[in-house]
Amino acid sequence: MTSSHRTVDSKREEFRKYLEKAGLLDVLTKVLVGLYEEPEKPANPLEFVQRHLHDGDPETHDIEKLRQEVVELRAKNASLEEDNAALKARIEQLDVQEASGEQT
């Protein structure tokens, strides 16, 4: 390895340590993991990163609450769809019975 490569590697390592000491690597990692875990990928990932770089963003808590609400509402919707299908089947069964003269 030549001395110029060592100088570049040395500068690169010094810069990495600087970023790590400042906590920037952790913040960037957290934001990128958030983007990775996002169920619906944003059309503009750069905007997503910019919005989420501020750790104290008050919207972060709201977003988490909204995500939880979406999960709960999807579960409730699935349950209601099952109930609806069962009721439709029961109505159809009663209609058939009524048409054939067999009322219960």
VMD Tcl script that builds the backbone (N, CA, C; Angstrom):
set m [mol new atoms 312]
animate dup $m
set s [atomselect $m all]
$s set {name element resname resid chain x y z} {
  {N N MET 1 A 0.840 -1.164 0.000}
  {CA C MET 1 A 0.000 0.000 0.000}
  {C C MET 1 A 0.889 1.231 0.000}
  {N N THR 2 A 0.505 2.197 -0.791}
  {CA C THR 2 A 1.317 3.411 -0.875}
  {C C THR 2 A 0.941 4.369 0.246}
  {N N SER 3 A 1.754 5.351 0.429}
  {CA C SER 3 A 1.503 6.311 1.505}
  {C C SER 3 A 0.240 7.127 1.245}
  {N N SER 4 A -0.085 7.370 -0.015}
  {CA C SER 4 A -1.306 8.129 -0.317}
  {C C SER 4 A -2.548 7.331 0.071}
  {N N HIS 5 A -2.507 5.995 -0.100}
  {CA C HIS 5 A -3.633 5.158 0.309}
  {C C HIS 5 A -3.782 5.169 1.825}
  {N N ARG 6 A -2.654 5.114 2.533}
  {CA C ARG 6 A -2.695 5.166 3.994}
  {C C ARG 6 A -3.256 6.495 4.467}
  {N N THR 7 A -2.879 7.571 3.800}
  {CA C THR 7 A -3.374 8.893 4.172}
  {C C THR 7 A -4.883 8.970 3.967}
  {N N VAL 8 A -5.367 8.458 2.838}
  {CA C VAL 8 A -6.799 8.452 2.555}
  {C C VAL 8 A -7.519 7.582 3.575}
  {N N ASP 9 A -7.018 6.391 3.830}
  {CA C ASP 9 A -7.632 5.496 4.810}
  {C C ASP 9 A -7.616 6.119 6.196}
  {N N SER 10 A -6.521 6.758 6.544}
  {CA C SER 10 A -6.405 7.413 7.838}
  {C C SER 10 A -7.430 8.536 7.966}
  {N N LYS 11 A -7.573 9.339 6.933}
  {CA C LYS 11 A -8.549 10.426 6.945}
  {C C LYS 11 A -9.977 9.876 7.015}
  {N N ARG 12 A -10.208 8.818 6.268}
  {CA C ARG 12 A -11.530 8.186 6.265}
  {C C ARG 12 A -11.873 7.656 7.659}
  {N N GLU 13 A -10.922 6.995 8.304}
  {CA C GLU 13 A -11.138 6.457 9.645}
  {C C GLU 13 A -11.332 7.585 10.651}
  {N N GLU 14 A -10.569 8.638 10.510}
  {CA C GLU 14 A -10.704 9.796 11.411}
  {C C GLU 14 A -12.100 10.412 11.257}
  {N N PHE 15 A -12.566 10.517 10.027}
  {CA C PHE 15 A -13.890 11.078 9.774}
  {C C PHE 15 A -14.978 10.168 10.346}
  {N N ARG 16 A -14.823 8.856 10.177}
  {CA C ARG 16 A -15.797 7.899 10.717}
  {C C ARG 16 A -15.879 8.032 12.226}
  {N N LYS 17 A -14.735 8.143 12.902}
  {CA C LYS 17 A -14.713 8.302 14.360}
  {C C LYS 17 A -15.394 9.607 14.768}
  {N N TYR 18 A -15.157 10.661 13.990}
  {CA C TYR 18 A -15.783 11.956 14.247}
  {C C TYR 18 A -17.312 11.822 14.179}
  {N N LEU 19 A -17.819 11.167 13.141}
  {CA C LEU 19 A -19.264 10.973 12.985}
  {C C LEU 19 A -19.839 10.107 14.101}
  {N N GLU 20 A -19.094 9.091 14.468}
  {CA C GLU 20 A -19.548 8.194 15.526}
  {C C GLU 20 A -19.586 8.931 16.863}
  {N N LYS 21 A -18.548 9.683 17.156}
  {CA C LYS 21 A -18.478 10.423 18.421}
  {C C LYS 21 A -19.607 11.451 18.513}
  {N N ALA 22 A -19.946 12.062 17.409}
  {CA C ALA 22 A -21.008 13.065 17.381}
  {C C ALA 22 A -22.400 12.432 17.464}
  {N N GLY 23 A -22.484 11.112 17.301}
  {CA C GLY 23 A -23.774 10.422 17.363}
  {C C GLY 23 A -24.518 10.407 16.043}
  {N N LEU 24 A -23.898 10.938 15.017}
  {CA C LEU 24 A -24.563 11.016 13.725}
  {C C LEU 24 A -24.795 9.635 13.107}
  {N N LEU 25 A -23.858 8.725 13.289}
  {CA C LEU 25 A -24.032 7.381 12.716}
  {C C LEU 25 A -25.251 6.694 13.318}
  {N N ASP 26 A -25.454 6.848 14.625}
  {CA C ASP 26 A -26.617 6.239 15.276}
  {C C ASP 26 A -27.918 6.852 14.766}
  {N N VAL 27 A -27.932 8.181 14.632}
  {CA C VAL 27 A -29.136 8.871 14.159}
  {C C VAL 27 A -29.465 8.451 12.732}
  {N N LEU 28 A -28.462 8.443 11.876}
  {CA C LEU 28 A -28.696 8.038 10.486}
  {C C LEU 28 A -29.157 6.585 10.396}
  {N N THR 29 A -28.554 5.739 11.196}
  {CA C THR 29 A -28.956 4.328 11.210}
  {C C THR 29 A -30.414 4.193 11.636}
  {N N LYS 30 A -30.795 4.937 12.670}
  {CA C LYS 30 A -32.175 4.884 13.170}
  {C C LYS 30 A -33.157 5.339 12.082}
  {N N VAL 31 A -32.835 6.411 11.400}
  {CA C VAL 31 A -33.715 6.929 10.350}
  {C C VAL 31 A -33.808 5.933 9.196}
  {N N LEU 32 A -32.678 5.364 8.802}
  {CA C LEU 32 A -32.690 4.409 7.684}
  {C C LEU 32 A -33.421 3.118 8.051}
  {N N VAL 33 A -33.299 2.688 9.292}
  {CA C VAL 33 A -34.050 1.509 9.744}
  {C C VAL 33 A -35.544 1.829 9.721}
  {N N GLY 34 A -35.901 3.045 10.144}
  {CA C GLY 34 A -37.304 3.462 10.086}
  {C C GLY 34 A -37.839 3.438 8.668}
  {N N LEU 35 A -37.042 3.896 7.726}
  {CA C LEU 35 A -37.436 3.861 6.320}
  {C C LEU 35 A -37.580 2.422 5.840}
  {N N TYR 36 A -36.648 1.568 6.235}
  {CA C TYR 36 A -36.690 0.153 5.850}
  {C C TYR 36 A -37.952 -0.526 6.392}
  {N N GLU 37 A -38.337 -0.177 7.623}
  {CA C GLU 37 A -39.481 -0.819 8.275}
  {C C GLU 37 A -40.811 -0.187 7.892}
  {N N GLU 38 A -40.776 0.896 7.152}
  {CA C GLU 38 A -41.997 1.574 6.727}
  {C C GLU 38 A -42.803 0.629 5.834}
  {N N PRO 39 A -44.059 0.306 6.226}
  {CA C PRO 39 A -44.854 -0.639 5.432}
  {C C PRO 39 A -45.127 -0.125 4.018}
  {N N GLU 40 A -45.424 1.146 3.897}
  {CA C GLU 40 A -45.659 1.730 2.584}
  {C C GLU 40 A -44.512 2.696 2.309}
  {N N LYS 41 A -43.635 2.296 1.426}
  {CA C LYS 41 A -42.448 3.095 1.145}
  {C C LYS 41 A -42.853 4.452 0.563}
  {N N PRO 42 A -42.259 5.527 1.074}
  {CA C PRO 42 A -42.602 6.856 0.570}
  {C C PRO 42 A -42.091 7.051 -0.859}
  {N N ALA 43 A -42.810 7.880 -1.597}
  {CA C ALA 43 A -42.407 8.168 -2.978}
  {C C ALA 43 A -41.088 8.932 -3.007}
  {N N ASN 44 A -40.839 9.717 -1.952}
  {CA C ASN 44 A -39.621 10.519 -1.889}
  {C C ASN 44 A -38.838 10.143 -0.628}
  {N N PRO 45 A -37.927 9.180 -0.719}
  {CA C PRO 45 A -37.185 8.748 0.473}
  {C C PRO 45 A -36.312 9.850 1.064}
  {N N LEU 46 A -35.827 10.752 0.252}
  {CA C LEU 46 A -35.010 11.848 0.773}
  {C C LEU 46 A -35.839 12.731 1.704}
  {N N GLU 47 A -37.061 13.014 1.314}
  {CA C GLU 47 A -37.959 13.814 2.158}
  {C C GLU 47 A -38.243 13.078 3.467}
  {N N PHE 48 A -38.449 11.771 3.398}
  {CA C PHE 48 A -38.668 10.961 4.599}
  {C C PHE 48 A -37.491 11.113 5.549}
  {N N VAL 49 A -36.279 10.973 5.026}
  {CA C VAL 49 A -35.070 11.078 5.854}
  {C C VAL 49 A -34.970 12.471 6.458}
  {N N GLN 50 A -35.231 13.485 5.667}
  {CA C GLN 50 A -35.149 14.857 6.167}
  {C C GLN 50 A -36.158 15.098 7.287}
  {N N ARG 51 A -37.382 14.606 7.125}
  {CA C ARG 51 A -38.406 14.790 8.158}
  {C C ARG 51 A -38.062 14.053 9.439}
  {N N HIS 52 A -37.413 12.901 9.318}
  {CA C HIS 52 A -37.168 12.061 10.486}
  {C C HIS 52 A -35.797 12.263 11.117}
  {N N LEU 53 A -35.002 13.137 10.583}
  {CA C LEU 53 A -33.688 13.379 11.170}
  {C C LEU 53 A -33.791 14.085 12.519}
  {N N HIS 54 A -34.812 14.877 12.693}
  {CA C HIS 54 A -34.979 15.588 13.954}
  {C C HIS 54 A -35.568 14.609 14.965}
  {N N ASP 55 A -34.753 14.169 15.933}
  {CA C ASP 55 A -35.155 13.140 16.900}
  {C C ASP 55 A -36.296 13.591 17.790}
  {N N GLY 56 A -36.373 14.875 18.100}
  {CA C GLY 56 A -37.408 15.375 18.994}
  {C C GLY 56 A -38.668 15.787 18.266}
  {N N ASP 57 A -38.838 15.328 17.052}
  {CA C ASP 57 A -39.989 15.692 16.241}
  {C C ASP 57 A -41.278 15.268 16.937}
  {N N PRO 58 A -42.168 16.212 17.234}
  {CA C PRO 58 A -43.411 15.860 17.931}
  {C C PRO 58 A -44.308 14.940 17.114}
  {N N GLU 59 A -44.137 14.947 15.796}
  {CA C GLU 59 A -44.969 14.096 14.954}
  {C C GLU 59 A -44.622 12.621 15.113}
  {N N THR 60 A -43.425 12.314 15.595}
  {CA C THR 60 A -43.006 10.920 15.721}
  {C C THR 60 A -43.967 10.149 16.617}
  {N N HIS 61 A -44.324 10.723 17.746}
  {CA C HIS 61 A -45.261 10.061 18.664}
  {C C HIS 61 A -46.630 9.901 18.005}
  {N N ASP 62 A -47.076 10.948 17.304}
  {CA C ASP 62 A -48.370 10.889 16.625}
  {C C ASP 62 A -48.375 9.815 15.551}
  {N N ILE 63 A -47.287 9.712 14.824}
  {CA C ILE 63 A -47.196 8.706 13.763}
  {C C ILE 63 A -47.291 7.309 14.356}
  {N N GLU 64 A -46.601 7.090 15.460}
  {CA C GLU 64 A -46.640 5.769 16.096}
  {C C GLU 64 A -48.055 5.447 16.587}
  {N N LYS 65 A -48.728 6.444 17.166}
  {CA C LYS 65 A -50.112 6.246 17.607}
  {C C LYS 65 A -51.010 5.922 16.418}
  {N N LEU 66 A -50.819 6.617 15.324}
  {CA C LEU 66 A -51.629 6.379 14.136}
  {C C LEU 66 A -51.368 4.997 13.541}
  {N N ARG 67 A -50.120 4.574 13.564}
  {CA C ARG 67 A -49.809 3.223 13.067}
  {C C ARG 67 A -50.524 2.166 13.910}
  {N N GLN 68 A -50.505 2.363 15.240}
  {CA C GLN 68 A -51.177 1.417 16.130}
  {C C GLN 68 A -52.678 1.428 15.868}
  {N N GLU 69 A -53.227 2.614 15.662}
  {CA C GLU 69 A -54.653 2.732 15.376}
  {C C GLU 69 A -55.007 2.020 14.068}
  {N N VAL 70 A -54.154 2.127 13.065}
  {CA C VAL 70 A -54.381 1.442 11.787}
  {C C VAL 70 A -54.422 -0.068 11.998}
  {N N VAL 71 A -53.482 -0.583 12.793}
  {CA C VAL 71 A -53.446 -2.022 13.071}
  {C C VAL 71 A -54.743 -2.453 13.754}
  {N N GLU 72 A -55.172 -1.680 14.763}
  {CA C GLU 72 A -56.397 -2.018 15.491}
  {C C GLU 72 A -57.620 -1.940 14.588}
  {N N LEU 73 A -57.691 -0.909 13.764}
  {CA C LEU 73 A -58.844 -0.756 12.879}
  {C C LEU 73 A -58.892 -1.834 11.798}
  {N N ARG 74 A -57.737 -2.259 11.330}
  {CA C ARG 74 A -57.720 -3.352 10.344}
  {C C ARG 74 A -58.233 -4.644 10.970}
  {N N ALA 75 A -57.846 -4.903 12.214}
  {CA C ALA 75 A -58.325 -6.106 12.903}
  {C C ALA 75 A -59.836 -6.022 13.118}
  {N N LYS 76 A -60.312 -4.844 13.533}
  {CA C LYS 76 A -61.752 -4.664 13.749}
  {C C LYS 76 A -62.503 -4.821 12.437}
  {N N ASN 77 A -61.963 -4.276 11.357}
  {CA C ASN 77 A -62.588 -4.388 10.043}
  {C C ASN 77 A -62.694 -5.850 9.612}
  {N N ALA 78 A -61.634 -6.601 9.818}
  {CA C ALA 78 A -61.653 -8.024 9.448}
  {C C ALA 78 A -62.732 -8.761 10.234}
  {N N SER 79 A -62.847 -8.456 11.523}
  {CA C SER 79 A -63.869 -9.086 12.359}
  {C C SER 79 A -65.272 -8.721 11.866}
  {N N LEU 80 A -65.476 -7.461 11.548}
  {CA C LEU 80 A -66.788 -7.018 11.056}
  {C C LEU 80 A -67.118 -7.637 9.700}
  {N N GLU 81 A -66.126 -7.816 8.854}
  {CA C GLU 81 A -66.361 -8.469 7.570}
  {C C GLU 81 A -66.781 -9.923 7.761}
  {N N GLU 82 A -66.158 -10.591 8.736}
  {CA C GLU 82 A -66.552 -11.971 9.032}
  {C C GLU 82 A -67.995 -12.019 9.543}
  {N N ASP 83 A -68.330 -11.095 10.465}
  {CA C ASP 83 A -69.700 -11.026 10.982}
  {C C ASP 83 A -70.686 -10.753 9.855}
  {N N ASN 84 A -70.338 -9.847 8.963}
  {CA C ASN 84 A -71.196 -9.495 7.842}
  {C C ASN 84 A -71.426 -10.709 6.943}
  {N N ALA 85 A -70.372 -11.446 6.650}
  {CA C ALA 85 A -70.507 -12.641 5.796}
  {C C ALA 85 A -71.408 -13.682 6.472}
  {N N ALA 86 A -71.243 -13.841 7.777}
  {CA C ALA 86 A -72.073 -14.814 8.503}
  {C C ALA 86 A -73.535 -14.385 8.484}
  {N N LEU 87 A -73.801 -13.111 8.665}
  {CA C LEU 87 A -75.180 -12.622 8.644}
  {C C LEU 87 A -75.800 -12.752 7.252}
  {N N LYS 88 A -75.028 -12.481 6.222}
  {CA C LYS 88 A -75.529 -12.646 4.856}
  {C C LYS 88 A -75.878 -14.102 4.581}
  {N N ALA 89 A -75.027 -14.998 5.069}
  {CA C ALA 89 A -75.297 -16.429 4.887}
  {C C ALA 89 A -76.576 -16.828 5.626}
  {N N ARG 90 A -76.758 -16.279 6.814}
  {CA C ARG 90 A -77.967 -16.591 7.609}
  {C C ARG 90 A -79.220 -16.060 6.908}
  {N N ILE 91 A -79.149 -14.860 6.358}
  {CA C ILE 91 A -80.287 -14.284 5.631}
  {C C ILE 91 A -80.611 -15.135 4.414}
  {N N GLU 92 A -79.582 -15.547 3.704}
  {CA C GLU 92 A -79.804 -16.395 2.531}
  {C C GLU 92 A -80.455 -17.707 2.941}
  {N N GLN 93 A -80.006 -18.276 4.042}
  {CA C GLN 93 A -80.571 -19.528 4.546}
  {C C GLN 93 A -82.044 -19.331 4.901}
  {N N LEU 94 A -82.369 -18.239 5.550}
  {CA C LEU 94 A -83.765 -17.965 5.923}
  {C C LEU 94 A -84.629 -17.721 4.687}
  {N N ASP 95 A -84.072 -17.043 3.677}
  {CA C ASP 95 A -84.811 -16.820 2.434}
  {C C ASP 95 A -85.135 -18.140 1.750}
  {N N VAL 96 A -84.180 -19.055 1.732}
  {CA C VAL 96 A -84.393 -20.366 1.124}
  {C C VAL 96 A -85.479 -21.132 1.892}
  {N N GLN 97 A -85.392 -21.074 3.214}
  {CA C GLN 97 A -86.397 -21.758 4.037}
  {C C GLN 97 A -87.792 -21.169 3.795}
  {N N GLU 98 A -87.855 -19.855 3.714}
  {CA C GLU 98 A -89.146 -19.200 3.507}
  {C C GLU 98 A -89.695 -19.561 2.132}
  {N N ALA 99 A -88.844 -19.615 1.136}
  {CA C ALA 99 A -89.288 -19.950 -0.224}
  {C C ALA 99 A -89.807 -21.383 -0.294}
  {N N SER 100 A -89.223 -22.270 0.476}
  {CA C SER 100 A -89.643 -23.665 0.435}
  {C C SER 100 A -90.744 -23.951 1.445}
  {N N GLY 101 A -91.171 -22.925 2.219}
  {CA C GLY 101 A -92.246 -23.096 3.160}
  {C C GLY 101 A -91.803 -23.679 4.500}
  {N N GLU 102 A -90.540 -23.805 4.753}
  {CA C GLU 102 A -90.031 -24.364 6.007}
  {C C GLU 102 A -89.523 -23.228 6.898}
  {N N GLN 103 A -90.389 -22.589 7.597}
  {CA C GLN 103 A -89.957 -21.535 8.506}
  {C C GLN 103 A -89.669 -22.114 9.863}
  {N N THR 104 A -88.575 -21.606 10.476}
  {CA C THR 104 A -88.221 -22.087 11.822}
  {C C THR 104 A -88.554 -21.039 12.837}
}
mol reanalyze $m
mol bondsrecalc $m
mol representation Tube
mol addrep $m
